């Protein structure tokens, strides 16, 4: 058995994370076929059930686990079709210019340099340095983590914005997003810090962390009456600008499971030319239901900050 996680190169611009027992845990995609790089085929350590949906028929621009701004100076980066998303001045995409992988003591570090580019002109509005580090969770038994550390620099003054919420009921999204596999709407649970439960109590509210869990197909568990479970928790770093961030949450009532950090949900952010913005998020891949006390402890252990009551 391996001591931690390892990396296996895949075909084209893909690569896989492999668990301590040789089990597949996730696939990284950094080619330009999609409008953003993304992580798909996300699995817990406990079984082989997949937790993510990629390019679902209802929102083909949802890519498992991925980051996207909504508008950068009114250029639409989230949706990949000009007829959707309240398109203002055309489309853009984030392109990976450099990609490297390092393995060290059971952890895998993926380092990328990206440009956020206007499709029509090729203008770069933002440059980004991204590091995603995968490893076993030191606090949650049976969990593993993806630590996202992102730093953007504006090439000129730009405004980061979303479709206004609550003026538009579905607006406010832009951030690190998780699209749940369809099976997970079975017995789905949405939780957030502060003892909030259910999407109605979580959506649009600021939270130190938020989690989405549910039933999972393909888990290959031995007991049919005890189906496999899993999910994802998002833990923004409490030292980052604007934290605690608002949360965007959707459930079966909305037609699908979805959870995201939403740092622009309550207002736009202007970046001056050459200004940096750094945001960090720990993604915890859960083997079952989310435990609020354990997630509080996990955030404190990672950040060194106590979770506000």
C-alpha positions as CSV (number, residue, x, y, z in Angstrom):
1,X,0.0,0.0,0.0
2,X,1.2,3.5,-0.8
3,X,1.8,6.0,2.0
4,X,-0.3,8.7,0.3
5,X,-1.5,10.0,-3.1
6,X,0.4,9.6,-6.4
7,X,0.1,10.9,-9.9
8,X,-0.4,9.0,-13.1
9,X,0.0,10.8,-16.5
10,X,-3.0,10.2,-18.8
11,X,-3.6,10.7,-22.5
12,X,-3.3,14.2,-23.9
13,X,-3.6,17.0,-21.4
14,X,-4.9,14.8,-18.5
15,X,-3.6,13.1,-15.4
16,X,-5.0,11.1,-12.6
17,X,-4.7,11.1,-8.8
18,X,-4.3,7.7,-7.3
19,X,-5.1,6.7,-3.7
20,X,-3.0,4.7,-1.2
21,X,-4.5,1.4,-2.3
22,X,-4.1,2.2,-6.0
23,X,-7.7,3.4,-6.4
24,X,-8.6,6.2,-8.8
25,X,-9.5,9.4,-7.0
26,X,-9.8,12.2,-9.6
27,X,-8.8,13.2,-13.2
28,X,-7.3,16.6,-14.0
29,X,-8.0,18.2,-17.4
30,X,-6.1,21.2,-18.5
31,X,-6.6,21.2,-22.3
32,X,-8.5,23.9,-24.2
33,X,-11.5,21.8,-25.3
34,X,-13.5,23.1,-22.3
35,X,-13.5,26.8,-21.5
36,X,-11.7,26.1,-18.2
37,X,-9.4,23.5,-16.7
38,X,-11.3,21.2,-14.3
39,X,-11.2,18.1,-12.1
40,X,-13.6,15.3,-12.8
41,X,-14.3,11.7,-11.8
42,X,-13.9,12.7,-8.1
43,X,-14.1,9.7,-5.8
44,X,-13.9,9.2,-2.0
45,X,-11.3,6.9,-0.5
46,X,-14.0,4.6,0.8
47,X,-15.3,3.4,-2.5
48,X,-15.3,3.9,-6.3
49,X,-18.5,5.9,-6.7
50,X,-18.1,9.1,-8.7
51,X,-19.1,12.3,-7.0
52,X,-19.0,14.7,-10.0
53,X,-20.9,15.4,-13.2
54,X,-19.1,16.8,-16.2
55,X,-20.9,18.7,-19.0
56,X,-24.4,17.7,-18.0
57,X,-27.2,18.2,-20.5
58,X,-28.8,21.0,-18.5
59,X,-25.6,23.1,-18.0
60,X,-22.9,21.8,-20.4
61,X,-20.4,24.4,-19.0
62,X,-20.4,22.7,-15.6
63,X,-17.2,20.8,-15.3
64,X,-17.1,18.6,-12.1
65,X,-14.9,20.7,-9.9
66,X,-13.7,23.9,-11.4
67,X,-13.1,27.7,-10.9
68,X,-14.6,30.4,-13.0
69,X,-15.4,34.0,-12.7
70,X,-18.7,35.1,-14.2
71,X,-17.9,38.4,-15.9
72,X,-14.5,40.1,-16.2
73,X,-15.2,43.6,-17.5
74,X,-18.5,42.3,-18.9
75,X,-16.8,39.4,-20.8
76,X,-18.7,36.2,-20.0
77,X,-16.3,33.5,-18.7
78,X,-18.8,31.1,-17.0
79,X,-21.0,29.9,-19.8
80,X,-19.6,28.7,-23.1
81,X,-22.5,29.8,-25.3
82,X,-23.3,33.4,-26.2
83,X,-27.0,32.8,-25.9
84,X,-26.9,31.9,-22.2
85,X,-25.9,33.5,-18.8
86,X,-27.0,37.0,-19.6
87,X,-24.2,37.5,-22.1
88,X,-23.1,41.1,-22.3
89,X,-20.1,41.6,-24.7
90,X,-19.0,38.1,-25.7
91,X,-17.2,35.1,-24.3
92,X,-13.8,34.4,-22.7
93,X,-11.9,31.4,-21.4
94,X,-9.1,30.6,-19.0
95,X,-6.2,28.9,-20.8
96,X,-3.4,26.9,-19.2
97,X,-0.1,28.2,-20.5
98,X,2.2,26.2,-18.2
99,X,1.5,23.0,-16.3
100,X,3.8,21.0,-13.9
101,X,3.3,18.2,-11.4
102,X,5.4,17.5,-8.3
103,X,5.1,14.5,-5.9
104,X,6.4,14.8,-2.4
105,X,5.9,12.6,0.7
106,X,2.4,11.4,-0.3
107,X,1.2,14.7,-1.7
108,X,0.7,15.8,-5.3
109,X,1.1,19.4,-6.2
110,X,-0.2,20.7,-9.6
111,X,1.1,24.1,-10.6
112,X,-0.3,26.0,-13.5
113,X,0.0,29.4,-15.1
114,X,-3.2,30.6,-16.8
115,X,-4.4,33.5,-18.9
116,X,-8.0,34.7,-18.8
117,X,-8.5,35.6,-22.5
118,X,-11.2,37.4,-24.5
119,X,-12.3,35.0,-27.3
120,X,-12.9,37.7,-29.9
121,X,-9.7,39.6,-29.5
122,X,-7.2,37.5,-27.7
123,X,-6.7,40.2,-25.0
124,X,-5.5,38.8,-21.7
125,X,-7.6,40.4,-18.9
126,X,-6.1,38.4,-16.0
127,X,-3.1,36.3,-15.4
128,X,-3.3,33.6,-12.8
129,X,-0.9,31.5,-10.8
130,X,-2.6,28.3,-9.5
131,X,-1.4,25.6,-7.2
132,X,-3.7,22.6,-6.3
133,X,-2.2,20.3,-3.7
134,X,-3.8,16.9,-3.1
135,X,-3.2,14.8,0.0
136,X,-4.8,12.8,2.8
137,X,-6.8,14.9,5.3
138,X,-5.0,15.0,8.7
139,X,-8.2,15.5,10.7
140,X,-11.0,13.7,9.0
141,X,-10.7,9.9,8.9
142,X,-11.2,8.5,5.4
143,X,-11.1,11.9,3.7
144,X,-8.7,13.5,1.3
145,X,-8.2,17.1,0.2
146,X,-7.5,19.4,-2.7
147,X,-6.0,22.7,-1.5
148,X,-6.6,25.4,-4.2
149,X,-4.2,28.4,-3.9
150,X,-5.0,31.0,-6.7
151,X,-3.5,34.4,-7.4
152,X,-4.8,36.6,-10.1
153,X,-3.2,39.8,-11.5
154,X,-5.1,42.3,-13.6
155,X,-3.4,43.4,-16.8
156,X,-5.4,46.6,-16.6
157,X,-8.3,47.8,-14.4
158,X,-11.1,45.3,-14.6
159,X,-14.4,44.7,-12.8
160,X,-15.2,41.2,-11.6
161,X,-19.0,40.8,-11.4
162,X,-21.9,38.4,-11.6
163,X,-25.5,38.4,-12.7
164,X,-27.0,40.5,-9.8
165,X,-28.6,38.5,-6.9
166,X,-31.2,38.5,-5.5
167,X,-32.5,40.8,-8.3
168,X,-32.1,37.7,-10.5
169,X,-33.1,34.6,-8.6
170,X,-30.4,32.4,-10.2
171,X,-27.7,35.1,-10.1
172,X,-24.6,35.5,-7.9
173,X,-22.5,32.5,-9.0
174,X,-18.7,32.8,-9.6
175,X,-16.1,30.9,-7.7
176,X,-14.9,27.4,-7.0
177,X,-17.8,25.2,-8.0
178,X,-18.8,21.6,-7.5
179,X,-21.4,19.9,-9.7
180,X,-22.7,16.8,-8.0
181,X,-23.3,13.5,-9.7
182,X,-27.1,13.1,-10.4
183,X,-27.5,10.1,-8.1
184,X,-26.5,12.3,-5.1
185,X,-29.9,14.0,-5.0
186,X,-30.9,10.8,-3.3
187,X,-30.9,11.7,0.4
188,X,-28.9,14.8,-0.3
189,X,-27.8,17.0,2.5
190,X,-26.6,20.6,2.4
191,X,-24.9,22.0,5.5
192,X,-22.9,25.1,6.5
193,X,-21.1,26.4,9.5
194,X,-23.3,28.0,12.2
195,X,-25.6,24.9,12.3
196,X,-27.3,25.8,9.0
197,X,-29.0,22.9,7.2
198,X,-30.8,22.9,3.8
199,X,-30.2,25.0,0.7
200,X,-32.7,27.6,1.8
201,X,-30.7,28.3,5.0
202,X,-27.3,28.2,3.2
203,X,-27.8,29.8,-0.2
204,X,-26.6,33.4,-0.3
205,X,-25.4,33.4,3.3
206,X,-21.8,33.8,4.4
207,X,-20.3,30.7,5.9
208,X,-16.9,29.5,7.1
209,X,-17.5,26.2,5.2
210,X,-20.3,24.4,3.4
211,X,-20.9,20.8,2.4
212,X,-23.0,18.8,0.0
213,X,-23.4,15.0,0.4
214,X,-25.7,12.3,-0.9
215,X,-26.0,8.7,-2.2
216,X,-23.5,7.6,-4.8
217,X,-23.9,5.2,-7.7
218,X,-21.1,2.7,-8.6
219,X,-19.8,2.5,-5.0
220,X,-19.6,-1.3,-5.2
221,X,-20.5,-1.7,-1.5
222,X,-21.2,-5.1,-0.2
223,X,-24.6,-4.4,1.4
224,X,-27.3,-3.2,-1.0
225,X,-29.4,-1.9,1.9
226,X,-26.6,0.4,3.0
227,X,-25.7,2.4,-0.2
228,X,-22.5,4.3,-0.6
229,X,-22.4,7.9,0.3
230,X,-20.0,10.7,-0.3
231,X,-19.7,14.4,-0.9
232,X,-17.6,17.6,-0.9
233,X,-17.0,20.3,1.6
234,X,-15.6,23.7,0.6
235,X,-13.5,25.6,3.2
236,X,-12.3,29.1,2.2
237,X,-9.3,30.2,4.0
238,X,-10.4,32.7,6.7
239,X,-7.4,35.0,6.2
240,X,-8.4,35.7,2.6
241,X,-10.2,38.9,1.4
242,X,-14.0,38.9,1.9
243,X,-14.2,35.8,4.0
244,X,-16.4,34.2,5.1
245,X,-17.7,34.1,1.5
246,X,-21.3,33.7,0.5
247,X,-22.3,30.2,-0.6
248,X,-24.2,29.2,-3.7
249,X,-26.2,26.0,-3.2
250,X,-28.7,24.1,-5.4
251,X,-30.5,20.8,-4.7
252,X,-33.0,18.4,-6.3
253,X,-35.6,21.2,-6.0
254,X,-33.6,23.1,-8.5
255,X,-33.0,20.0,-10.7
256,X,-29.5,19.2,-9.7
257,X,-26.9,19.3,-6.8
258,X,-24.5,22.2,-6.8
259,X,-22.3,23.9,-4.3
260,X,-19.9,26.8,-4.7
261,X,-18.0,29.6,-3.1
262,X,-19.5,32.8,-4.3
263,X,-17.2,35.7,-3.3
264,X,-19.0,38.2,-5.6
265,X,-22.6,37.3,-4.6
266,X,-23.0,40.4,-2.5
267,X,-21.1,42.8,-4.7
268,X,-18.6,43.4,-7.5
269,X,-14.8,43.6,-7.1
270,X,-12.6,46.1,-9.0
271,X,-9.0,45.2,-9.6
272,X,-6.6,48.0,-10.5
273,X,-3.9,47.4,-13.1
274,X,-1.3,45.1,-11.8
275,X,-3.3,44.5,-8.6
276,X,-3.2,40.9,-7.2
277,X,-6.1,39.0,-5.6
278,X,-5.3,35.7,-3.8
279,X,-8.0,33.2,-2.7
280,X,-7.4,29.8,-1.1
281,X,-10.0,27.0,-0.6
282,X,-9.6,23.6,0.9
283,X,-11.9,21.0,-0.9
284,X,-12.5,18.0,1.4
285,X,-13.7,14.9,-0.4
286,X,-15.9,13.2,2.2
287,X,-16.5,9.4,2.6
288,X,-20.1,9.9,3.9
289,X,-22.2,12.5,5.7
290,X,-20.7,15.8,6.8
291,X,-20.2,16.3,10.5
292,X,-20.3,20.0,11.4
293,X,-18.0,19.6,14.5
294,X,-15.4,17.7,12.5
295,X,-15.5,20.3,9.7
296,X,-15.1,23.1,12.2
297,X,-12.0,21.2,13.5
298,X,-10.7,20.6,10.0
299,X,-10.9,24.3,9.1
300,X,-9.1,25.3,12.4
301,X,-6.4,22.7,11.9
302,X,-5.7,23.9,8.3
303,X,-6.0,27.7,8.9
304,X,-5.0,28.1,12.5
305,X,-8.3,30.0,13.0
306,X,-11.2,29.1,15.2
307,X,-14.6,28.9,13.4
308,X,-16.9,31.7,14.7
309,X,-19.8,30.5,16.7
